[in-house]
Amino acid sequence: MNFLLLSILVICFISVCAAAIYFYFSSKKEGICIKLPSPFKEGNISLEEAISLRRSSRDFDESFISLKTVSQILWAAQGVNDKGGFRTAPSAGATYPLEIYLIAGLVSGLDAGVYKFKIKLHQLEKVKVGDLRPELSSLCSSKISVFNASVSLIICGVYERTVWKYTDKGKMYVDMEVGSASENIYLQAVTLNLGTVFIGDFDEVGVKKLLNIQNEEVPLCIMPIGKVKIS
């Protein structure tokens, strides 16, 4: 009887260990989707105060930020805020040409790596594993900002989604939409006591390669985000 009980306990222990190992290594694989915490819809400061505090910040102190914070910033940039599927940033004809990638380095509860924001599902899809902030920083004009930021968002555009409807003006509308999304990021960062900066000078081909982009998505801006260093 004791032998039988011992055997059952051993089998259970082995099963638990095997499951833990499986889930650990599965979390390291590409293509895994991570559900983000739900965004909050009410903040602690007014819109007017956020606008008055908005600045471009380039010097970050390499602090960790939470996954909830990442979730909130992504939602502000391109989250769904309506049952009809409309989003937080305006889009010409609701064509929604923007895609967002996250390069995470210092996020509590999230492995360092490259992720794609699955907007409709409010999830992150893992693209690459590893802290790629140094590689991204080498491709940008504002190198230190990207290197020291907790995360960087890369906003990409798929021009065809809007051009088919608006022909020649479609490209301009996509560029305008990037401006709207980036301002949302700026203001949301203020409410979270974080800083960011809009970077438009970078190696487009190198960034596409770093993000594993194989399609028509075009990187349009990079926004490093982190706790601003107090000098």
N, C-alpha and C positions, 0 to 999 in steps of 0.2 A: 504493500500500500504506500509506504513511504517512498519506495523507488518510483512508483507510478506518478505520485505527486511531484517528485523531484524532476522527472522527465517532462511533465507538463510545464513546470516552471521554466525549465531550460528552453523548451520549444517556444514558449511565450517570449522569453528574453531575446532569443535569436530573432524572432519575428519582429519585435519592436525595434531592435537594432537595425535590421535590414530595411525596415520602413523608414527609419530616421536617415539612414545613409542614402536611400533612394531619393527622398524628398530634398535632402541637402544638395545632392549633385544635380537633381532636376532643376533646382532654383538657379544653378549656374549656367544652364543651357540657354542658347538663343531661342527666341520664339515664345518663351514663357510670358504669359500675361499676368500683370499684377493689378488687382483692383485697388483703386485709390480711395482714400477716405472721402466722404461726402463734403462738398464745399459749404461754407456757411454764407448766409445771405445778409447778415447784419454785422457791422463792425463797430469799433470803439471810437473812431474819429469821423468827422464829417467829410463830405466830398470837398468842401471848400478848404478845409485844413489840409487834406491830402494834396490838393493842387498847390497850395502855398508852400508845401514842404518838398515838392517834387524837384529833384536835382539829378544830374548825371554823376554817378559815383564810380570811381575807378580803383579804389584802394580797399581791399577786403582783408579781414583778419583770419581767414581760414577756419571759421567756426562751423560746427555741424548745424544743419537745419533739419526740421522734422519732415516726415513724409506728408503730414497734413499740410504743412506750409507749401510744399511742392505742389500738392493737389490744388490748393487754393490759387496759386499763381497760374497754373495751367488752365484752370477753369476761367480765370479772369481773361486770359489770352484768347481762348477759343472754346470755352465750355458751352454746353447747351443750357439755355436759361428759359426755355419755353417748351411746352408739350408738343408744339408743332415742329420742333427741331431747330428753331432759330437759336442764334448764338450771341455771346456777349459782345462781339465786335460786329459792326455792320458790314454787309457784303452785297455788292452789286447784284441784283436779281437773285439773291440767296444762292449764288453759285458756289460759295465757300471753296476758294482755290487754295487755302492755306493748310499746310501740314507742319507740325511742330515736333522737333526732336529734343531730347533732354540728355545732356552729358552730365552725369551725376558723379560727384567726387566725395562730398561730405554730407551725406543724408542718413540720418538715423533710421535704421530698418530697411535700407535699400542698398543693395550691392553697387559698388562703383561700376559704371558702364554707360553704354549708349542705349537709350530707350526711345521708342516712338509713341507719341501720345495718341491713343485710340479715342478720338473725341466723342463719338456717339456713346461709347461704353464707359467713358471716364476711367480708362485703364492705361497702363503702360505696357508696351510690348518690348521685351528685351531684344536688342539688336546685336550688341557686343558686350563682352565682359572685360572689366579692368578700368583703372583710372586713366582716362584718355585726355584729361585736362592739359597735361604738358604738350601732347600732340596737337590739340586744338589751338593752344596758345601760340605754337610755332607758326600757325597759319594765319594769325591775326596781326593787325597793326598794334592793337592794345594788348600786348602779350601778358603783362603782369596781372591785369584785371582778370583775364580768363584763367590764368594759372592759379590765382589765389581764391577765386570764387568757389562757393560751395557747389553751385551748379551753373550750367550755361544752357540757355534755350536757343535753338537754331530754328528760325522761322523760314520755311520754304514755301514757294509758290508753284502751283501747277497752272500755268497761264491758259492752257487749252480749255479749262473748265469755264473760264469767263469769256475768252476770246470768241468761242463759237457763238455766243449770244450777242456780244457787243462789238465784234470784229476789231477794228484798229484801236478803239478806245479801251478794249478789254484789258490790255496789258497795263495801261495807266490805272485802271480800277483796282487791279491786283496790288500794284505798288501802294495805292492809297489805303488799301485794307491792311497792309503791313503796318502802316503808320497808326491806324486805329488800334490794332492788336498790341503794338508796342507801348502805346500810351496807357492802355489798360494794365500792362505789366508794370510800368513805372508807378502808377497810382496804387496798385495792389501791394507792391513792394513797400511803399511808404507806410501803409496801414499795418504791415508786419514788421516794421522797424528794420527793414532791409534796404539795400541800395542796388542799383543796376545802371547800365549804360548801353546805349544803342551803338553797335559796331557794324559799319557797312563796308569797311576796308579789310578784306580777307581773300585768301586763295580759294576761289569757288570750286575748282577741280579737286583740290586737296581736301576740302570739307566734304564734298560728295563722296570721295573715296573713304574718308574716315567714318562717315555715317552709313556706309554700304548702300548708298542710293544708286539704283540701277535704272531708274525710270526718268520721267520727264520733270520730276521735282527739282526746282532751282533754289539753292540757298540764297536768301535775300538779306538776312541780318542775323547777328549773334548778340545775345543779351546775357552777359554774366551776372549772376545774382549772389549776394552774400551779405554778411554783417559788415557794415562800414567800419574800417579801422579808425580808432580815435587817436590822433597824434598828440 
